[in-house]
Amino acid sequence: KLEEKMKKIMESKQNLKLGQIVFLGSTKLANMDLYDYLRDTTSFSIYNESVPKLKIEDLEKCVEMISNLQPSKLFISIGEEEIKNEKLDIDDFISKYEWFLYKINQKCKNCTLYIISLNEENDIAKKVNKRLQKLSEECGCRFIKLIGNSICDFISTIKVYLRKFPINFVEAMMYS
């Protein structure tokens, strides 16, 4: 499926707008119609390049796909497949995540990177989230902590990051 998605982007590149908002994640994000949920939140186009069962090992293949879009904002949600493995090597996972961030930062110079927390309530997910938050601080990314498991919770958490800042007081009260 990843190869199909990459081929589709390469074929339709002339129809894509550069500098827009891109989501890259695994199964949960791949199954969301983010454009429908978020289109009224921003003036940017929203591209959901998520792939079911996408794993950290596949991110290297995604660098070219993402760099072809030259997003202004990239939201990354990787790890939901990995945390199912009780023997996950978290150091290796974070190392691969960091390498992906580095490669994207090299190829997408005007892109703000957002790391979305894993929304699972097990010990592995909690450990990974702590490390992802630390990684985001070290790499100059923004960390988004998801609260709740529903699509509505996801959308209400994410939509504030889609806005162009600064926002006025009335808009800020809507998100408090």
TABEL-V134261 format. One record per residue. PHI is phi as a letter, one per 20 degrees, with the letter a starting at -180 (* if undefined). PSI is psi in degrees with one decimal (NA if undefined). D_LAST is the distance of its C-alpha to the last C-alpha in whole Angstrom. Layout:
BEGIN
phi->PHI psi->PSI d_last->D_LAST
phi->PHI psi->PSI d_last->D_LAST
END
This chain:
BEGIN
phi->* psi->-34.9 d_last->38
phi->f psi->-44.6 d_last->37
phi->f psi->-38.5 d_last->40
phi->f psi->-43.8 d_last->40
phi->f psi->-42.6 d_last->37
phi->f psi->-42.8 d_last->38
phi->f psi->-42.0 d_last->41
phi->f psi->-43.3 d_last->39
phi->f psi->-43.5 d_last->37
phi->f psi->-39.7 d_last->40
phi->f psi->-33.7 d_last->42
phi->d psi->16.4 d_last->39
phi->g psi->-35.7 d_last->38
phi->f psi->-20.9 d_last->39
phi->e psi->-6.9 d_last->37
phi->e psi->145.4 d_last->34
phi->e psi->131.8 d_last->32
phi->e psi->159.6 d_last->31
phi->m psi->25.4 d_last->28
phi->d psi->-164.1 d_last->26
phi->d psi->129.8 d_last->23
phi->c psi->136.9 d_last->25
phi->d psi->135.9 d_last->24
phi->c psi->118.0 d_last->26
phi->b psi->-166.5 d_last->26
phi->d psi->-147.6 d_last->29
phi->g psi->-48.9 d_last->29
phi->g psi->-47.9 d_last->26
phi->f psi->-36.6 d_last->25
phi->f psi->-28.8 d_last->28
phi->e psi->1.7 d_last->28
phi->d psi->137.8 d_last->25
phi->e psi->78.2 d_last->25
phi->f psi->-33.1 d_last->22
phi->f psi->-48.0 d_last->23
phi->f psi->-39.4 d_last->23
phi->f psi->-31.5 d_last->20
phi->d psi->-4.5 d_last->18
phi->g psi->-30.6 d_last->21
phi->e psi->-4.1 d_last->19
phi->e psi->-22.6 d_last->16
phi->b psi->158.3 d_last->18
phi->e psi->-6.3 d_last->22
phi->f psi->156.0 d_last->23
phi->f psi->149.4 d_last->25
phi->d psi->123.9 d_last->24
phi->d psi->123.2 d_last->27
phi->d psi->102.0 d_last->26
phi->d psi->24.7 d_last->29
phi->f psi->150.6 d_last->29
phi->c psi->129.3 d_last->32
phi->g psi->136.7 d_last->32
phi->m psi->22.5 d_last->33
phi->f psi->131.7 d_last->33
phi->d psi->165.7 d_last->33
phi->g psi->-34.1 d_last->33
phi->f psi->-23.7 d_last->37
phi->e psi->-10.7 d_last->36
phi->f psi->-33.4 d_last->34
phi->g psi->-37.8 d_last->37
phi->f psi->-21.1 d_last->38
phi->e psi->-14.5 d_last->34
phi->g psi->-49.1 d_last->35
phi->f psi->-42.5 d_last->37
phi->g psi->-47.1 d_last->35
phi->f psi->-41.9 d_last->32
phi->f psi->-27.3 d_last->34
phi->f psi->-24.2 d_last->35
phi->e psi->-18.5 d_last->32
phi->l psi->60.5 d_last->31
phi->f psi->152.9 d_last->27
phi->e psi->-28.5 d_last->25
phi->c psi->133.0 d_last->22
phi->c psi->119.7 d_last->23
phi->d psi->122.9 d_last->21
phi->d psi->128.7 d_last->24
phi->c psi->87.0 d_last->24
phi->c psi->141.1 d_last->27
phi->p psi->-12.0 d_last->28
phi->f psi->-31.0 d_last->28
phi->f psi->-39.5 d_last->32
phi->f psi->-37.4 d_last->33
phi->f psi->-5.4 d_last->31
phi->f psi->-17.9 d_last->33
phi->e psi->112.8 d_last->36
phi->f psi->-19.3 d_last->36
phi->d psi->23.8 d_last->38
phi->g psi->129.8 d_last->36
phi->e psi->96.3 d_last->37
phi->f psi->-36.6 d_last->33
phi->f psi->-44.0 d_last->35
phi->f psi->-42.5 d_last->36
phi->g psi->-49.4 d_last->33
phi->f psi->-38.5 d_last->31
phi->f psi->-44.1 d_last->34
phi->f psi->-37.2 d_last->34
phi->f psi->-45.9 d_last->31
phi->f psi->-40.6 d_last->31
phi->f psi->-41.7 d_last->34
phi->f psi->-45.9 d_last->32
phi->g psi->-41.5 d_last->30
phi->f psi->-47.9 d_last->32
phi->f psi->-42.3 d_last->34
phi->f psi->-42.3 d_last->31
phi->f psi->-35.0 d_last->31
phi->f psi->-40.5 d_last->34
phi->e psi->-19.9 d_last->35
phi->c psi->82.9 d_last->31
phi->f psi->-32.3 d_last->31
phi->d psi->37.8 d_last->28
phi->d psi->130.7 d_last->26
phi->e psi->128.2 d_last->23
phi->d psi->133.1 d_last->23
phi->c psi->127.1 d_last->20
phi->d psi->121.3 d_last->21
phi->e psi->130.2 d_last->19
phi->f psi->157.1 d_last->20
phi->f psi->140.2 d_last->22
phi->d psi->49.1 d_last->21
phi->d psi->155.4 d_last->24
phi->d psi->48.4 d_last->24
phi->d psi->169.0 d_last->28
phi->f psi->-38.8 d_last->29
phi->f psi->-45.4 d_last->30
phi->f psi->-40.9 d_last->26
phi->f psi->-42.8 d_last->25
phi->f psi->-44.0 d_last->27
phi->f psi->-43.3 d_last->27
phi->f psi->-40.3 d_last->23
phi->f psi->-42.9 d_last->24
phi->f psi->-37.6 d_last->26
phi->f psi->-38.6 d_last->24
phi->f psi->-43.7 d_last->21
phi->f psi->-43.7 d_last->24
phi->g psi->-43.7 d_last->26
phi->f psi->-39.0 d_last->23
phi->f psi->-42.2 d_last->23
phi->f psi->-31.6 d_last->27
phi->e psi->1.2 d_last->27
phi->m psi->23.9 d_last->24
phi->e psi->170.5 d_last->22
phi->d psi->135.4 d_last->18
phi->d psi->129.9 d_last->18
phi->d psi->114.5 d_last->15
phi->e psi->116.5 d_last->15
phi->f psi->141.4 d_last->15
phi->c psi->120.1 d_last->14
phi->n psi->160.8 d_last->16
phi->d psi->-6.8 d_last->19
phi->e psi->163.7 d_last->19
phi->f psi->-39.4 d_last->19
phi->f psi->-41.4 d_last->16
phi->f psi->-43.0 d_last->14
phi->f psi->-49.4 d_last->15
phi->f psi->-45.7 d_last->14
phi->f psi->-30.9 d_last->11
phi->f psi->-43.1 d_last->11
phi->f psi->-35.6 d_last->13
phi->f psi->-28.2 d_last->12
phi->f psi->-29.2 d_last->10
phi->e psi->-9.9 d_last->13
phi->e psi->-16.9 d_last->15
phi->f psi->152.1 d_last->14
phi->e psi->134.7 d_last->17
phi->d psi->154.9 d_last->15
phi->e psi->157.2 d_last->15
phi->d psi->160.2 d_last->13
phi->e psi->174.4 d_last->13
phi->f psi->-43.0 d_last->11
phi->f psi->-44.0 d_last->10
phi->f psi->-39.7 d_last->9
phi->f psi->-36.9 d_last->7
phi->f psi->-27.5 d_last->5
phi->f psi->-27.8 d_last->6
phi->d psi->2.5 d_last->4
phi->e psi->NA d_last->0
END
